[in-house]
Amino acid sequence: MKSFKEYLTESKRVYEFKVKVAGDHAKDAVEQLKAALSEFHVAKVSAGRSTPIQERQTDFPEHKNTQMTVYEITTDYPATSLQIRDCVAAGLGTTHNCIKVHSALEEKEHEINHQYDERTGEALIGKMQDPSDNSDLASESQKMNFLKDLNKQPRKTGEQVTGYNDAILASAPPKHVKETPGKQVKVETKKFANIFTKQVKLPKGAL
């Protein structure tokens, strides 16, 4: 029968990250990474695996003629990829654009999303893109054509719907009436005359 300590050890959760660093790295980079990530209780840092110097790295296309080193890091405390990236940049004394960090879940998600991608091996950097500016979709002429199409559509009037409140509703839908400029509209004020002229008597001694 397993002891409580053995069950606790097996149920212990760890957090795995893959850290990619472009450019040269120090010989004691592993120790620097352990020190930089000490707040997350580093359980393991693998020895860096360096790739040969290439004209362009797939993960760092903006860097030319450089190598890349990959570290696999395991921590006992949870952390985000951005937190690990900030600590690695500070610990190795390099810039953020030289570091890529992905958690184990992010790596699996990336593999699932790109498992059916067709890799041509053709570099996109430095290649001339389609010269079209898509003016047919967002130009002024397209806007004017859109407005013209709206004006061509017939205007709809309201529909009279029968129901339970027919007795208190109008017998026909309202129609728009063109107002004549300068024409005054008479408003009956007899109903409201008493409201403004009625005097209110205050009791004696109120003031």
TORKOL-4160 file (C-alpha; in steps of 0.2 Angstrom, whole numbers, padded with zeros to 4 digits, m for minus):
207
<pt num="1" X="0000" Y="0000" Z="0000"/>
<pt num="2" X="0007" Y="0017" Z="m0005"/>
<pt num="3" X="0010" Y="0030" Z="0009"/>
<pt num="4" X="0003" Y="0047" Z="0010"/>
<pt num="5" X="0019" Y="0055" Z="0004"/>
<pt num="6" X="0020" Y="0044" Z="m0011"/>
<pt num="7" X="0002" Y="0049" Z="m0016"/>
<pt num="8" X="0006" Y="0067" Z="m0013"/>
<pt num="9" X="0021" Y="0066" Z="m0024"/>
<pt num="10" X="0011" Y="0058" Z="m0038"/>
<pt num="11" X="m0002" Y="0071" Z="m0037"/>
<pt num="12" X="0010" Y="0085" Z="m0037"/>
<pt num="13" X="0007" Y="0096" Z="m0052"/>
<pt num="14" X="0022" Y="0104" Z="m0062"/>
<pt num="15" X="0022" Y="0117" Z="m0075"/>
<pt num="16" X="0033" Y="0114" Z="m0091"/>
<pt num="17" X="0039" Y="0127" Z="m0103"/>
<pt num="18" X="0050" Y="0127" Z="m0118"/>
<pt num="19" X="0062" Y="0142" Z="m0119"/>
<pt num="20" X="0070" Y="0147" Z="m0136"/>
<pt num="21" X="0084" Y="0160" Z="m0135"/>
<pt num="22" X="0092" Y="0167" Z="m0151"/>
<pt num="23" X="0110" Y="0172" Z="m0152"/>
<pt num="24" X="0125" Y="0167" Z="m0141"/>
<pt num="25" X="0122" Y="0161" Z="m0123"/>
<pt num="26" X="0134" Y="0160" Z="m0108"/>
<pt num="27" X="0141" Y="0144" Z="m0103"/>
<pt num="28" X="0132" Y="0145" Z="m0086"/>
<pt num="29" X="0116" Y="0150" Z="m0094"/>
<pt num="30" X="0107" Y="0135" Z="m0085"/>
<pt num="31" X="0112" Y="0142" Z="m0068"/>
<pt num="32" X="0107" Y="0159" Z="m0073"/>
<pt num="33" X="0090" Y="0153" Z="m0078"/>
<pt num="34" X="0088" Y="0144" Z="m0061"/>
<pt num="35" X="0092" Y="0160" Z="m0052"/>
<pt num="36" X="0081" Y="0171" Z="m0063"/>
<pt num="37" X="0066" Y="0159" Z="m0060"/>
<pt num="38" X="0069" Y="0155" Z="m0042"/>
<pt num="39" X="0052" Y="0163" Z="m0037"/>
<pt num="40" X="0043" Y="0149" Z="m0046"/>
<pt num="41" X="0053" Y="0135" Z="m0038"/>
<pt num="42" X="0062" Y="0128" Z="m0053"/>
<pt num="43" X="0062" Y="0109" Z="m0052"/>
<pt num="44" X="0072" Y="0106" Z="m0068"/>
<pt num="45" X="0081" Y="0115" Z="m0082"/>
<pt num="46" X="0088" Y="0105" Z="m0096"/>
<pt num="47" X="0105" Y="0108" Z="m0104"/>
<pt num="48" X="0103" Y="0119" Z="m0119"/>
<pt num="49" X="0102" Y="0111" Z="m0136"/>
<pt num="50" X="0109" Y="0123" Z="m0149"/>
<pt num="51" X="0105" Y="0123" Z="m0167"/>
<pt num="52" X="0118" Y="0127" Z="m0181"/>
<pt num="53" X="0120" Y="0145" Z="m0187"/>
<pt num="54" X="0107" Y="0148" Z="m0200"/>
<pt num="55" X="0103" Y="0163" Z="m0211"/>
<pt num="56" X="0086" Y="0164" Z="m0204"/>
<pt num="57" X="0079" Y="0154" Z="m0190"/>
<pt num="58" X="0060" Y="0148" Z="m0191"/>
<pt num="59" X="0056" Y="0155" Z="m0174"/>
<pt num="60" X="0066" Y="0171" Z="m0176"/>
<pt num="61" X="0065" Y="0176" Z="m0194"/>
<pt num="62" X="0070" Y="0194" Z="m0190"/>
<pt num="63" X="0087" Y="0188" Z="m0185"/>
<pt num="64" X="0100" Y="0184" Z="m0198"/>
<pt num="65" X="0115" Y="0172" Z="m0197"/>
<pt num="66" X="0112" Y="0167" Z="m0179"/>
<pt num="67" X="0109" Y="0151" Z="m0169"/>
<pt num="68" X="0095" Y="0146" Z="m0157"/>
<pt num="69" X="0096" Y="0137" Z="m0140"/>
<pt num="70" X="0081" Y="0128" Z="m0133"/>
<pt num="71" X="0079" Y="0125" Z="m0114"/>
<pt num="72" X="0066" Y="0114" Z="m0106"/>
<pt num="73" X="0061" Y="0121" Z="m0089"/>
<pt num="74" X="0049" Y="0114" Z="m0076"/>
<pt num="75" X="0043" Y="0124" Z="m0061"/>
<pt num="76" X="0033" Y="0119" Z="m0046"/>
<pt num="77" X="0023" Y="0135" Z="m0045"/>
<pt num="78" X="0011" Y="0141" Z="m0059"/>
<pt num="79" X="0017" Y="0155" Z="m0071"/>
<pt num="80" X="0012" Y="0162" Z="m0088"/>
<pt num="81" X="0023" Y="0162" Z="m0103"/>
<pt num="82" X="0025" Y="0181" Z="m0102"/>
<pt num="83" X="0031" Y="0180" Z="m0084"/>
<pt num="84" X="0044" Y="0167" Z="m0089"/>
<pt num="85" X="0050" Y="0177" Z="m0104"/>
<pt num="86" X="0052" Y="0193" Z="m0093"/>
<pt num="87" X="0062" Y="0183" Z="m0080"/>
<pt num="88" X="0073" Y="0174" Z="m0093"/>
<pt num="89" X="0077" Y="0191" Z="m0102"/>
<pt num="90" X="0082" Y="0199" Z="m0086"/>
<pt num="91" X="0092" Y="0184" Z="m0080"/>
<pt num="92" X="0102" Y="0182" Z="m0097"/>
<pt num="93" X="0103" Y="0200" Z="m0100"/>
<pt num="94" X="0095" Y="0200" Z="m0117"/>
<pt num="95" X="0081" Y="0208" Z="m0126"/>
<pt num="96" X="0063" Y="0201" Z="m0127"/>
<pt num="97" X="0063" Y="0199" Z="m0146"/>
<pt num="98" X="0077" Y="0186" Z="m0144"/>
<pt num="99" X="0066" Y="0175" Z="m0133"/>
<pt num="100" X="0051" Y="0164" Z="m0136"/>
<pt num="101" X="0042" Y="0155" Z="m0122"/>
<pt num="102" X="0028" Y="0142" Z="m0124"/>
<pt num="103" X="0020" Y="0131" Z="m0111"/>
<pt num="104" X="0017" Y="0113" Z="m0114"/>
<pt num="105" X="m0002" Y="0116" Z="m0117"/>
<pt num="106" X="0003" Y="0130" Z="m0129"/>
<pt num="107" X="0014" Y="0118" Z="m0139"/>
<pt num="108" X="0001" Y="0105" Z="m0140"/>
<pt num="109" X="m0012" Y="0118" Z="m0146"/>
<pt num="110" X="0000" Y="0124" Z="m0159"/>
<pt num="111" X="0003" Y="0107" Z="m0166"/>
<pt num="112" X="m0016" Y="0104" Z="m0167"/>
<pt num="113" X="m0019" Y="0120" Z="m0176"/>
<pt num="114" X="m0005" Y="0117" Z="m0189"/>
<pt num="115" X="m0005" Y="0098" Z="m0191"/>
<pt num="116" X="m0013" Y="0100" Z="m0208"/>
<pt num="117" X="m0002" Y="0115" Z="m0214"/>
<pt num="118" X="0006" Y="0112" Z="m0231"/>
<pt num="119" X="0024" Y="0117" Z="m0229"/>
<pt num="120" X="0032" Y="0123" Z="m0245"/>
<pt num="121" X="0048" Y="0129" Z="m0237"/>
<pt num="122" X="0047" Y="0145" Z="m0247"/>
<pt num="123" X="0053" Y="0161" Z="m0237"/>
<pt num="124" X="0040" Y="0175" Z="m0236"/>
<pt num="125" X="0051" Y="0188" Z="m0230"/>
<pt num="126" X="0058" Y="0198" Z="m0244"/>
<pt num="127" X="0045" Y="0192" Z="m0256"/>
<pt num="128" X="0034" Y="0204" Z="m0265"/>
<pt num="129" X="0016" Y="0203" Z="m0260"/>
<pt num="130" X="0000" Y="0206" Z="m0270"/>
<pt num="131" X="0001" Y="0224" Z="m0276"/>
<pt num="132" X="m0018" Y="0226" Z="m0275"/>
<pt num="133" X="m0024" Y="0239" Z="m0262"/>
<pt num="134" X="m0041" Y="0232" Z="m0261"/>
<pt num="135" X="m0048" Y="0248" Z="m0267"/>
<pt num="136" X="m0064" Y="0239" Z="m0273"/>
<pt num="137" X="m0069" Y="0235" Z="m0255"/>
<pt num="138" X="m0065" Y="0251" Z="m0246"/>
<pt num="139" X="m0063" Y="0265" Z="m0258"/>
<pt num="140" X="m0074" Y="0281" Z="m0260"/>
<pt num="141" X="m0082" Y="0274" Z="m0276"/>
<pt num="142" X="m0087" Y="0259" Z="m0267"/>
<pt num="143" X="m0095" Y="0269" Z="m0253"/>
<pt num="144" X="m0105" Y="0279" Z="m0266"/>
<pt num="145" X="m0111" Y="0264" Z="m0275"/>
<pt num="146" X="m0117" Y="0256" Z="m0258"/>
<pt num="147" X="m0127" Y="0272" Z="m0254"/>
<pt num="148" X="m0134" Y="0272" Z="m0272"/>
<pt num="149" X="m0140" Y="0254" Z="m0269"/>
<pt num="150" X="m0148" Y="0259" Z="m0253"/>
<pt num="151" X="m0158" Y="0273" Z="m0262"/>
<pt num="152" X="m0164" Y="0261" Z="m0275"/>
<pt num="153" X="m0172" Y="0249" Z="m0262"/>
<pt num="154" X="m0191" Y="0253" Z="m0259"/>
<pt num="155" X="m0196" Y="0261" Z="m0243"/>
<pt num="156" X="m0206" Y="0250" Z="m0232"/>
<pt num="157" X="m0221" Y="0257" Z="m0222"/>
<pt num="158" X="m0228" Y="0250" Z="m0206"/>
<pt num="159" X="m0240" Y="0235" Z="m0206"/>
<pt num="160" X="m0256" Y="0235" Z="m0196"/>
<pt num="161" X="m0256" Y="0220" Z="m0185"/>
<pt num="162" X="m0272" Y="0214" Z="m0177"/>
<pt num="163" X="m0273" Y="0209" Z="m0159"/>
<pt num="164" X="m0280" Y="0212" Z="m0142"/>
<pt num="165" X="m0278" Y="0231" Z="m0141"/>
<pt num="166" X="m0286" Y="0235" Z="m0158"/>
<pt num="167" X="m0299" Y="0246" Z="m0149"/>
<pt num="168" X="m0286" Y="0258" Z="m0142"/>
<pt num="169" X="m0275" Y="0258" Z="m0157"/>
<pt num="170" X="m0276" Y="0268" Z="m0173"/>
<pt num="171" X="m0286" Y="0260" Z="m0187"/>
<pt num="172" X="m0271" Y="0262" Z="m0200"/>
<pt num="173" X="m0252" Y="0264" Z="m0198"/>
<pt num="174" X="m0246" Y="0282" Z="m0197"/>
<pt num="175" X="m0240" Y="0291" Z="m0213"/>
<pt num="176" X="m0226" Y="0303" Z="m0214"/>
<pt num="177" X="m0233" Y="0321" Z="m0218"/>
<pt num="178" X="m0223" Y="0334" Z="m0226"/>
<pt num="179" X="m0222" Y="0350" Z="m0215"/>
<pt num="180" X="m0225" Y="0366" Z="m0224"/>
<pt num="181" X="m0211" Y="0379" Z="m0219"/>
<pt num="182" X="m0218" Y="0393" Z="m0209"/>
<pt num="183" X="m0234" Y="0384" Z="m0205"/>
<pt num="184" X="m0240" Y="0386" Z="m0187"/>
<pt num="185" X="m0248" Y="0372" Z="m0178"/>
<pt num="186" X="m0262" Y="0376" Z="m0166"/>
<pt num="187" X="m0262" Y="0368" Z="m0150"/>
<pt num="188" X="m0277" Y="0368" Z="m0138"/>
<pt num="189" X="m0273" Y="0375" Z="m0122"/>
<pt num="190" X="m0291" Y="0376" Z="m0114"/>
<pt num="191" X="m0288" Y="0359" Z="m0105"/>
<pt num="192" X="m0273" Y="0365" Z="m0097"/>
<pt num="193" X="m0278" Y="0383" Z="m0093"/>
<pt num="194" X="m0285" Y="0379" Z="m0075"/>
<pt num="195" X="m0268" Y="0370" Z="m0071"/>
<pt num="196" X="m0258" Y="0386" Z="m0072"/>
<pt num="197" X="m0272" Y="0398" Z="m0066"/>
<pt num="198" X="m0278" Y="0389" Z="m0051"/>
<pt num="199" X="m0273" Y="0397" Z="m0034"/>
<pt num="200" X="m0267" Y="0387" Z="m0020"/>
<pt num="201" X="m0272" Y="0394" Z="m0003"/>
<pt num="202" X="m0260" Y="0391" Z="0011"/>
<pt num="203" X="m0266" Y="0389" Z="0029"/>
<pt num="204" X="m0264" Y="0403" Z="0041"/>
<pt num="205" X="m0248" Y="0404" Z="0050"/>
<pt num="206" X="m0239" Y="0394" Z="0037"/>
<pt num="207" X="m0227" Y="0408" Z="0032"/>
